[in-house]
Amino acid sequence: MTSTTAICRATAFVAFIFLPCLTRAQGVTDPTVQQIVQRALDEIYGMHFAEADVQIRQLRTRHPQHPLGPILLATKIELQYLPVHENKTARAQFVEAVNEGIDLAKQMLDKDANNPEGVFFALTAHSYLAALYHNEGESLKAVGESRRCYGYLKDGMKLLDKNPDFYFTTGLYNYYVERYPMDHTIVKPFMVFFSDGDMDLGLKQMDVATRRGLFMRTVANYYLSHILVKYEMQPTRAIPYARYLAGKFPANPLFAMMDAEVLLLTGRYAEARPAVQRLKQLPNKLVPLAIATFTGILAEQADHDDKAAAEAYQIALKLPANKPYTEEYKAMTNAGLARIAARAGNRNLAKQYYKKVMDTAQYKSLIREAKTFR
């Protein structure tokens, strides 16, 4: 994966909630329309898809030539059929809506190349496709979409004063353009083509988006949680962002998984137990692996019951993982089994499990744990 793809994929990691913004200065400025948009977003995030359809139809009727409608529709489809690339019919509907959004965004940019709405909708739509192709293993297609994303990302950096939602994309770029080559040295020669970033500034800008963003507040909270856990090894800092999302959208499986994970990583087991129980009420196909993994962590680290923990971890190993969303839980499971083996005095088995951790882990904390085991 090239650095361009990596940066755009970071933008699109949560494509289902990577939503367009509306500027107050132009475009869809009707307060009634903006209220409909907010209701639609809340219904989508809350997994109330029939209700979201009602709001989306209203928007498309009012503004048939605006990319807002099709992009909201694509967003709804992405979350409703998560992971969308595994559902042939939903995937086709998703791509059709995204392409319609691209066409309408380009029409806006043809009239005004600096139109903030046009820039953001184009960035959103191409990010959707970049993420889809990456998840499907279509590297060349992903790279093509990512190159298009990069131009819009750069344009958005000049528009912070037009809309605070651009703090998310700008902050994400500032962080990721520095972070990615630190972990993938092979891409360093290509980084001369990118503007320099600033990781600390990027984190601060994303935090601004969690508080000031209009329509990017949700995605900023989610992705900032992810960065603080995955790269910064600071799950305690992620707690307010993850708790906000889970509290507002309890039926959302990705938010619920992130919330339970952060609570477990910070040792807040009394709060983590009901969070894991709530996961059991969610029907999404991604959830079973998370439940088994988190059950194992509770048994191992809260209850100090290695037998029960090993049983839960073994169940987790037999469950399928989805690379973009739940593969890290396999690494967590193998790390748990490695710790149990080490406590039982079986260091060779522990090393075997830690080798599996290294094969799949992305979280810096897990990689460090596996590397330091002797």
C-alpha positions in Angstrom: 0.0 0.0 0.0 1.5 3.3 -1.0 1.7 6.3 1.3 -1.0 8.0 -0.7 -3.4 5.1 -0.2 -2.5 4.9 3.5 -3.4 8.5 4.2 -6.6 8.4 2.2 -7.5 5.0 3.8 -7.0 6.6 7.2 -9.5 9.3 6.1 -11.8 6.5 5.0 -11.2 4.0 7.8 -14.6 4.9 9.1 -16.1 5.6 5.7 -19.6 4.8 7.0 -19.5 8.0 9.2 -17.2 10.1 7.1 -19.9 12.6 6.2 -20.0 15.8 4.2 -20.2 19.2 5.8 -22.3 22.1 4.9 -20.9 25.6 5.1 -23.0 28.3 6.6 -21.9 30.8 3.9 -23.2 29.0 0.9 -25.1 26.0 -0.5 -27.8 24.4 1.6 -28.2 27.1 4.3 -31.9 26.5 5.1 -32.1 25.9 8.8 -34.9 23.4 8.2 -32.7 21.4 5.8 -29.8 21.4 8.3 -32.1 20.0 10.9 -33.2 17.3 8.6 -29.5 16.5 7.9 -28.8 16.3 11.6 -31.7 14.0 12.2 -30.6 11.8 9.3 -27.1 11.6 10.7 -28.4 10.7 14.2 -30.6 8.0 12.7 -27.7 6.5 10.6 -25.3 6.5 13.6 -28.1 5.1 15.8 -28.7 2.2 13.3 -32.3 3.4 12.6 -32.2 2.9 8.9 -35.9 3.2 8.0 -36.1 6.5 9.8 -32.9 7.7 8.1 -34.4 6.8 4.7 -37.3 9.2 5.4 -34.9 12.1 6.1 -32.7 11.3 3.0 -35.7 11.2 0.7 -36.8 14.7 2.0 -33.3 16.0 1.3 -33.1 14.5 -2.2 -36.5 16.0 -3.0 -35.5 19.5 -1.8 -32.1 19.5 -3.4 -31.9 16.9 -6.2 -28.7 18.4 -7.7 -26.8 18.5 -4.4 -24.3 15.7 -3.5 -25.6 15.6 0.1 -28.5 13.2 -0.7 -26.5 10.5 -2.4 -23.6 10.7 0.0 -25.9 10.3 3.0 -27.5 7.4 1.2 -24.1 5.8 0.6 -23.2 6.3 4.2 -26.5 4.7 5.4 -25.8 1.7 3.1 -22.3 1.3 4.3 -23.3 1.1 7.9 -26.5 -0.9 7.3 -24.6 -3.7 5.6 -21.4 -3.4 7.4 -19.0 -4.7 6.0 -20.6 -3.6 2.7 -17.9 -5.1 0.4 -19.1 -8.6 1.5 -22.7 -8.0 0.2 -22.9 -7.9 -3.6 -26.2 -6.1 -3.9 -25.5 -3.5 -1.2 -22.0 -2.9 -2.7 -23.6 -2.1 -6.1 -26.0 0.3 -4.4 -23.2 1.9 -2.4 -21.0 2.5 -5.5 -23.9 3.9 -7.5 -24.7 6.4 -4.7 -21.0 7.4 -4.3 -20.6 7.9 -8.0 -23.7 10.1 -8.1 -22.2 12.1 -5.3 -18.9 12.5 -7.2 -20.7 13.8 -10.3 -22.8 16.3 -8.4 -19.7 17.5 -6.4 -17.8 18.0 -9.6 -20.6 20.1 -11.0 -20.2 22.3 -7.9 -16.5 22.6 -8.4 -16.8 23.3 -12.1 -18.7 26.4 -11.1 -16.3 27.3 -8.2 -13.1 25.4 -7.8 -12.8 26.6 -4.2 -16.4 25.8 -3.1 -15.9 24.2 0.4 -18.9 22.0 -0.1 -17.7 20.7 -3.4 -14.2 20.0 -2.0 -15.6 18.2 1.0 -18.1 16.1 -0.8 -15.6 15.1 -3.5 -13.1 14.2 -0.7 -15.7 12.1 1.1 -16.9 10.3 -2.0 -13.4 9.4 -3.3 -12.5 8.3 0.3 -15.4 5.9 0.2 -14.2 4.3 -3.0 -10.6 4.2 -1.8 -11.6 2.4 1.4 -13.9 0.0 -0.5 -11.2 -1.0 -3.0 -8.6 -1.3 -0.3 -10.8 -3.6 1.7 -11.4 -5.7 -1.4 -7.6 -6.0 -2.1 -7.9 -3.9 -5.3 -4.7 -2.0 -4.7 -4.4 -0.2 -8.1 -8.0 1.1 -7.9 -7.4 2.2 -4.3 -4.3 4.1 -5.3 -6.2 5.9 -8.0 -8.9 7.0 -5.7 -6.4 8.0 -3.1 -4.5 10.3 -5.4 -7.8 12.1 -6.0 -8.3 12.3 -2.3 -5.0 13.9 -1.7 -5.8 16.9 -3.9 -9.0 17.6 -2.0 -7.3 17.0 1.3 -4.8 19.8 0.4 -7.6 22.1 -0.7 -9.4 21.5 2.6 -6.4 22.7 4.6 -7.0 26.1 3.2 -10.6 26.2 4.2 -10.4 25.8 8.0 -11.9 29.3 8.5 -14.8 28.3 6.3 -15.9 25.3 8.3 -14.5 23.7 11.5 -15.2 20.2 10.1 -12.0 20.6 8.0 -10.1 20.4 11.2 -10.7 16.7 11.1 -9.3 16.0 7.7 -6.4 18.5 8.2 -5.6 17.0 11.6 -5.8 13.5 10.3 -3.4 14.4 7.5 -0.9 16.2 9.8 -0.8 13.1 12.1 -0.8 10.3 9.6 1.6 11.7 7.0 4.2 11.6 9.8 3.0 8.4 11.6 2.8 6.1 8.6 6.4 6.3 7.4 7.5 5.7 10.9 5.9 2.3 10.8 6.5 1.6 7.1 10.0 2.6 6.2 9.7 1.4 2.7 7.5 4.4 1.8 9.9 7.0 3.1 11.5 7.8 -0.3 8.0 8.6 -1.6 7.3 11.1 1.2 9.1 13.9 -0.7 5.8 14.2 -2.7 3.8 15.1 0.5 3.7 18.2 2.5 5.2 17.8 6.0 2.9 17.1 8.9 2.9 17.6 12.6 1.6 14.8 14.8 1.0 16.8 17.9 -0.8 19.5 15.9 -2.8 16.8 14.1 -4.1 15.4 17.4 -5.0 18.9 18.6 -6.9 19.7 15.3 -8.9 16.5 15.5 -9.8 17.3 19.1 -11.1 20.7 17.8 -13.3 18.8 15.4 -14.7 16.7 18.2 -15.9 19.9 19.9 -16.6 22.3 17.1 -17.3 20.1 14.1 -20.8 20.3 12.6 -21.1 17.0 10.8 -17.7 15.6 11.5 -17.9 15.5 15.2 -18.8 11.8 15.3 -16.0 10.6 13.0 -13.5 12.8 14.8 -14.4 11.2 18.1 -14.1 7.7 16.7 -10.9 8.1 14.8 -9.2 10.0 17.6 -10.1 7.2 19.9 -8.5 4.8 17.5 -5.3 6.7 17.1 -4.8 7.1 20.8 -5.2 3.4 21.3 -3.4 2.1 18.2 -0.5 4.4 17.9 -0.1 6.6 21.0 -0.7 3.7 23.5 -2.8 6.1 25.6 -6.2 4.5 26.0 -7.0 6.7 29.0 -7.0 9.7 26.7 -9.4 7.9 24.4 -12.0 7.3 27.1 -14.1 10.5 26.8 -14.3 10.2 23.0 -15.3 6.5 23.1 -17.8 7.0 25.9 -19.4 9.9 24.1 -20.1 7.8 21.1 -21.3 4.7 22.9 -23.5 6.8 25.1 -25.1 8.7 22.2 -25.3 5.7 19.8 -25.6 2.5 21.9 -26.8 0.4 19.0 -23.8 1.2 16.8 -21.5 -1.9 16.9 -18.3 -0.2 16.1 -18.8 2.5 18.7 -19.8 -0.2 21.2 -16.7 -2.3 20.5 -14.4 0.7 20.8 -16.0 1.7 24.1 -15.6 -1.8 25.6 -12.1 -2.1 24.3 -11.0 1.2 25.8 -12.5 0.4 29.2 -10.7 -3.0 29.2 -7.4 -1.5 28.1 -7.6 1.1 31.0 -8.5 -1.5 33.6 -12.0 -0.2 34.2 -13.4 -3.6 34.5 -16.5 -2.7 36.5 -17.6 -0.5 33.6 -16.3 -2.9 30.9 -18.5 -5.8 32.1 -21.8 -4.2 31.2 -20.3 -2.8 28.0 -19.4 -6.3 26.9 -22.9 -7.5 27.9 -24.4 -4.7 25.7 -22.4 -6.0 22.8 -24.2 -9.3 23.1 -27.5 -7.5 22.2 -26.1 -6.3 18.9 -26.7 -8.5 15.8 -23.9 -7.3 13.6 -21.6 -10.1 12.3 -18.5 -8.3 13.5 -19.5 -8.5 17.1 -19.0 -12.2 18.1 -15.2 -12.0 17.8 -15.1 -8.9 20.0 -17.3 -10.5 22.6 -15.2 -13.7 22.8 -12.0 -11.6 23.0 -13.3 -9.2 25.6 -14.7 -12.1 27.7 -11.3 -13.6 27.7 -9.7 -10.4 28.8 -12.2 -10.0 31.7 -11.6 -13.5 32.8 -7.8 -13.2 32.6 -7.2 -9.7 33.9 -10.2 -8.9 36.1 -11.0 -12.4 37.5 -7.6 -14.0 37.3 -9.2 -17.1 35.9 -6.8 -18.4 33.3 -8.9 -21.5 32.6 -12.0 -19.5 31.7 -9.9 -17.0 29.8 -8.2 -19.6 27.7 -11.6 -21.1 26.8 -12.9 -17.7 25.7 -9.7 -17.0 23.7 -9.9 -20.4 22.0 -13.5 -19.6 20.9 -12.2 -16.2 19.6 -9.5 -17.9 17.5 -12.2 -20.0 15.7 -14.3 -17.0 14.7 -13.7 -15.1 11.5 -12.0 -11.7 11.6 -12.7 -8.8 9.3 -9.4 -7.1 8.4 -10.5 -3.4 8.6 -12.5 -3.8 11.8 -11.8 -6.8 14.0 -8.5 -8.4 13.0 -6.7 -6.7 15.9 -8.9 -8.8 18.3 -7.1 -11.9 16.9 -3.8 -10.3 18.0 -5.3 -9.5 21.4 -6.4 -13.1 21.7 -3.0 -14.6 20.9 -1.4 -12.2 23.3 -3.7 -13.4 26.0 -2.9 -17.0 25.3 0.8 -16.2 25.3 0.5 -14.6 28.8 -1.4 -17.7 30.1 1.2 -20.0 28.6 4.0 -18.0 30.2 2.4 -18.1 33.6 2.0 -21.9 33.2 5.8 -22.1 32.6 5.4 -23.1 28.9 7.6 -20.4 27.4 7.9 -22.1 24.0 4.2 -22.1 23.6 4.1 -18.5 24.7 6.7 -17.6 22.0 4.5 -19.3 19.4 1.5 -17.3 20.4 3.6 -14.0 20.4 4.8 -14.9 16.9 1.2 -15.0 15.8 0.7 -11.6 17.5 3.5 -10.2 15.4 1.9 -11.6 12.2 -1.2 -9.5 12.6 -0.9 -6.8 15.3 -1.1 -3.2 14.5 -1.4 -1.8 18.0 1.9 -0.5 19.3 1.2 -1.9 22.7 0.7 -5.4 21.5 3.8 -5.3 19.2 5.9 -4.0 22.1 4.6 -6.8 24.4 5.4 -9.5 21.9 8.9 -8.1 21.1 9.9 -7.8 24.7 9.0 -11.3 25.7 12.0 -13.4 26.4 
